[in-house]
Structure formats: C-alpha cells, structure tokens
Amino acid sequence: MPTEVSASVPLPAPLIADERIQLVDACNRPCGSAPRALMRRFHFWHRATYVVVLNAAGELCVQRRTLTKEVFPGGIDLAAGGVVGAGEAVHVAARRELAEELGIRGVALRYCLAFRYAADGNHIFGSVYLVHYDGPLALQAEEVADAFWLPLDEALALDEVTPDTRTAVVSLQRAGHLAASA
C-alpha cells in the first residue's frame, strides 16, 4: 500500500534536470527547444510520454514520486514517462523513460492514443503507450520512491494521483484499451 506524505513536513528543494526539452506550439508542431527550467517557468507547450504498465493479473504499476520531483512531489503516478528531449522521437522517449524509471527493457510498447493536457501550469501533448510486464522492477532512486501493483479501479481511486497520469489512464480506459477491475 502507498505511504502517506505529511503536509507538515517541508519538502526538499526540487531537482530540475539540466536538459533541453522539445517545445511545440498549441497545435503540437515543433517550434524549438529550451532548458527544462525555462520550460517549467514559462509553462511552454511540450511533449510527454505515458507508459501504462500492466501485469498478467491486470494490475497497474503505480509509482510514488520522490519528494524532490519539480512537479507533483510525493504524488502517485499511474504511468512511467516524462518529457521528450529536444530532437527526440516520442517512442524513443517512451522507451528511455520506462527503462530509467522502472528498469523495464526489451518489451513491446503499444502506442494507444494522444491527449492534450493544459492545467496546473502544465501544457502537454501526451502520447500514451501500453506495456504488459511481469518481471522485476529496478526503480530510479532520483524519481521513484516506491512502486506497487493495484487493480485499475483502486489505482484510480487514490487521492494523490497526478492529474496528467490520471488523464492518460482514464483516456485509455474510455478508448477501450483497459477493462475496469471487477
């Protein structure tokens, strides 16, 4: 079960990676790049990947974000993923993020859908992938504090789910890519 994060404990300073991010316009057309810190500061439109991981029991891999994440520190992610680097293909970014965050390599990624997310200071064009995986996880200590498996409905019922990963999973469910848990 997920651990609770107390609101009375001060959060550590966020760690913002020094990397260039692919920027896009409001129609998802590439229009340059910027350092991650500027992308966050000015709320630029960018691309991100969301890789939903299911095991053979139909459970979703759920992650607790570290407290040093610059967005939604300590929150719950329902997908692995992250921003797309400058000049990086979206499917390459999805594979990279899945390997970095959960240590999952060599599995078939199935592209399912795209969505637009504009809230909480984020302006994202998200690409959602689905992966079936039953092997061991190797968590990236800088980004993932914990990971566990939950039935879809239980995962969606968690209070601290990051709104963009909730949007990705609900979009998958509505499109018929995920069955509701019994």
Phi, psi and omega per residue, in radians:
M1 nan 2.606 -3.089
P2 -1.168 2.626 3.082
T3 -1.489 2.625 3.136
E4 -1.492 2.516 3.044
V5 -1.957 2.074 -3.103
S6 -1.296 2.375 3.121
A7 -1.257 -0.321 -3.097
S8 -1.462 -0.222 3.131
V9 -1.520 2.171 3.134
P10 -1.155 2.430 -3.135
L11 -1.386 2.535 3.049
P12 -1.170 2.823 3.107
A13 -1.069 2.396 3.137
P14 -1.176 2.580 3.058
L15 -1.778 2.047 3.135
I16 -1.889 2.031 -3.097
A17 -1.070 2.508 3.097
D18 -1.573 1.511 -3.111
E19 -2.562 2.727 3.110
R20 -1.612 2.376 -3.067
I21 -1.920 2.454 3.061
Q22 -1.238 2.089 3.064
L23 -1.650 2.604 3.073
V24 -2.333 2.846 3.067
D25 -1.522 -3.065 -3.084
A26 -1.180 -0.098 3.069
C27 -1.922 0.220 3.107
N28 1.204 0.527 3.051
R29 -1.700 2.284 3.127
P30 -0.967 2.388 -3.113
C31 -2.492 0.495 3.098
G32 2.140 -2.894 3.129
S33 -2.535 2.900 3.126
A34 -2.724 2.709 3.005
P35 -1.047 2.592 -3.118
R36 -0.926 -0.737 -3.108
A37 -1.047 -0.722 3.106
L38 -1.227 -0.668 3.096
M39 -1.009 -0.775 3.127
R40 -1.184 -0.801 -3.070
R41 -1.067 -0.754 -3.067
F42 -1.733 0.090 3.057
H43 0.985 0.748 3.141
F44 -1.185 2.584 2.988
W45 -1.144 2.414 3.126
H46 -2.669 3.031 3.111
R47 -1.821 2.606 3.071
A48 -2.509 2.722 3.115
T49 -1.928 2.626 3.110
Y50 -2.373 1.972 -3.129
V51 -1.938 1.878 3.132
V52 -1.498 2.183 -3.070
V53 -1.916 2.143 3.107
L54 -2.028 2.498 3.031
N55 -1.677 3.138 -3.083
A56 -1.107 -0.433 3.107
A57 -1.420 -0.004 -3.129
G58 1.430 0.215 3.140
E59 -1.508 2.631 -3.114
L60 -1.634 2.407 3.025
C61 -1.377 2.079 -3.096
V62 -1.945 2.383 -3.106
Q63 -2.081 2.472 2.963
R64 -1.670 2.151 3.113
R65 -1.256 2.592 3.063
T66 -1.204 2.823 3.138
L67 -1.302 -0.162 3.126
T68 -1.693 0.073 3.076
K69 -1.134 2.443 -3.087
E70 -1.286 -0.400 3.125
V71 -2.149 2.301 3.117
F72 0.907 0.916 3.134
P73 -1.029 2.362 3.130
G74 1.325 0.017 -3.116
G75 -1.332 3.089 -3.133
I76 -1.861 2.212 3.061
D77 -1.811 2.405 3.089
L78 -1.739 0.102 3.131
A79 -2.665 2.620 2.951
A80 -1.419 2.760 3.083
G81 2.577 -3.019 -3.121
G82 2.987 -2.978 -3.072
V83 -1.271 2.687 -3.141
V84 -1.596 2.258 -3.141
G85 -1.238 2.813 3.123
A86 -1.007 2.211 3.114
G87 1.307 0.031 -3.089
E88 -1.528 2.381 3.045
A89 -1.236 2.534 -3.077
V90 -1.049 -0.775 -3.118
H91 -1.159 -0.544 3.077
V92 -1.186 -0.732 3.096
A93 -1.085 -0.686 3.139
A94 -1.091 -0.810 3.109
R95 -1.087 -0.753 -3.138
R96 -1.075 -0.844 -3.113
E97 -1.108 -0.725 3.131
L98 -1.081 -0.744 3.122
A99 -1.195 -0.749 -3.119
E100 -1.144 -0.884 -3.005
E101 -1.317 -0.752 -3.021
L102 -2.044 -0.095 -3.137
G103 1.285 0.328 -3.116
I104 -1.605 2.103 -3.125
R105 -2.324 2.713 3.003
G106 1.264 0.375 3.097
V107 -1.897 2.729 3.118
A108 -1.340 2.166 3.033
L109 -1.639 2.258 3.096
R110 -1.894 2.001 3.071
Y111 -1.205 2.304 -3.088
C112 -2.023 -0.801 -3.061
L113 -2.943 2.972 3.056
A114 -2.149 2.664 3.062
F115 -2.545 2.839 3.122
R116 -1.969 2.298 -3.121
Y117 -2.245 2.092 3.121
A118 -2.353 1.586 3.118
A119 -2.881 2.887 3.050
D120 0.975 0.512 -3.129
G121 1.365 0.121 3.136
N122 -1.892 2.469 3.079
H123 -2.290 1.698 -2.922
I124 -2.193 2.411 2.849
F125 -1.818 1.903 -3.058
G126 -1.692 2.425 3.025
S127 -1.976 2.175 -3.022
V128 -1.890 2.275 3.129
Y129 -2.114 2.730 3.101
L130 -2.156 2.394 3.135
V131 -2.334 2.442 2.994
H132 -1.855 2.228 -3.019
Y133 -2.690 2.373 3.130
D134 -2.230 0.154 -3.102
G135 -1.506 -3.003 3.140
P136 -1.269 2.712 3.075
L137 -1.878 2.497 3.033
A138 -2.145 1.755 -3.000
L139 -1.349 2.436 3.062
Q140 -1.392 1.928 -3.016
A141 -1.016 -0.559 -3.115
E142 -1.258 -0.410 -3.035
E143 -2.112 -0.508 -3.032
V144 -2.088 1.988 -3.139
A145 -1.413 -0.543 -3.073
D146 -2.822 2.738 3.034
A147 -2.518 2.508 -3.127
F148 -2.707 2.907 -3.077
W149 -1.904 2.354 3.101
L150 -2.431 2.624 2.963
P151 -1.035 2.624 -3.070
L152 -0.890 -0.893 -3.092
D153 -1.079 -0.672 3.106
E154 -1.177 -0.693 3.118
A155 -1.110 -0.788 3.131
L156 -1.172 -0.391 -3.134
A157 -1.431 -0.193 -3.139
L158 -1.126 2.410 -3.088
D159 -1.219 -0.603 -2.974
E160 -1.644 0.313 -3.123
V161 -1.163 2.342 3.091
T162 -1.128 2.375 -3.020
P163 -1.124 -0.525 3.132
D164 -1.268 -0.674 3.107
T165 -1.266 -0.539 3.033
R166 -1.088 -0.780 3.116
T167 -1.034 -0.751 3.141
A168 -1.075 -0.813 -3.084
V169 -1.238 -0.721 3.105
V170 -1.115 -0.668 3.081
S171 -1.091 -0.731 3.078
L172 -1.066 -0.781 -3.121
Q173 -1.096 -0.823 -3.124
R174 -1.108 -0.552 3.136
A175 -1.418 -0.025 3.088
G176 1.499 0.208 3.127
H177 -1.449 -0.302 3.130
L178 -2.248 2.437 3.056
A179 -1.672 2.462 3.087
A180 -1.137 2.508 3.110
S181 -1.215 2.544 3.141
A182 -1.426 nan nan
